[in-house]
Structure formats: structure tokens, C-alpha cells
Amino acid sequence: MNDSRLVYSTDTGRIKAQSVNQNSAPKGDGIVRIRKETKGRKGKGMSIIDGLEMNEAGLKALCKELKKQCGCGGAVKGFSIEVQGDVRDKLKLILEAKGMRVKLAGG
């Protein structure tokens, strides 16, 4: 993956590369939040898990395990996991069993 993105500089009038660290997870407050999202999905619900301080490989492995235990599909988008359906309660129990602090966010 490319670690830089192009930025226009008004000082010199040229495009220069700016370094961006995309492989490290953003630091949070230590609480994993699970929310339900239906916007842009034609009314279908998705459970979004945010606040996991893991690298990409760890997120993919956790996503695979969660999908298997919930019996549904899902994917890793950025540094969050999307699981199909409103399975927030199951996800909360699974993640708490792994020793994480979990909160249900949103309605």
C-alpha cells in the first residue's frame, strides 16, 4: 500500500507527497462500541463495531470468527468491522468473553 497522498502546496505551486500512516489503528478510549446502521443500505441493518485497536490482520481474523459465530456475512472497512443483521447482543457477549469493554451505541 502507498504510504503517501498527493497534496497541493501553495508555497511552491507544486504537488508534493505527504506521508500518512494508514497501517496503525487510531487510538481510542479503550471501549469497543457496537452500533446499528441502516442508512444507505435500503433498510437492511448492519452492526458496526468501532474502537478496536488492532492491525488489519487482527481485524480480519476477528471478523471471520464473529461471522462464523453469528452465522452471517460481514467485512472489514477501514478500522471497523461490519456484520450483516442486527446481532449486537451476540457480538457484545462474544467480545466481552474476549476481555474487551463493550458498549451498545445508538438506538
Order of alpha helices (4+ residues) and beta strands (2+ residues): beta-beta-beta-beta-alpha-beta-beta-alpha-beta
